[in-house]
Amino acid sequence: MGRVNAIRELVLHGLYYFTDHALAELENDNLDEFDAETVLLHGKIRRSWPRELKYEVVGQSNDKRRIGIICRITKTNKLRIITGYEDK
């Protein structure tokens, strides 16, 4: 299974969580958890840090803005959403 599919599966099964930093950064750009979920389910990986199992996923928010989400697959096989931002 490819990494983008692994990320999607974790989101679909509710095996993800937001850091406080991610929630604050999303709010700063007038984005929310639903926007992040949409990108993680439908976006593509733009960058990866394989040694850390960390990924930048980009796609469209619910209001069609381009956003980026940085996330990591943890050792316990959960998705940690580290930050999110409008990708200008």
PyMOL commands that set and color helices and strands:
alter all, ss='L'
color gray80, all
select helices_A, chain A and resi 3-12+20-28+33-42+50-52
alter helices_A, ss='H'
color red, helices_A
select strands_A, chain A and resi 16-18+44-49+54-60+66-73+79-86
alter strands_A, ss='S'
color yellow, strands_A
deselect
rebuild
show_as cartoon
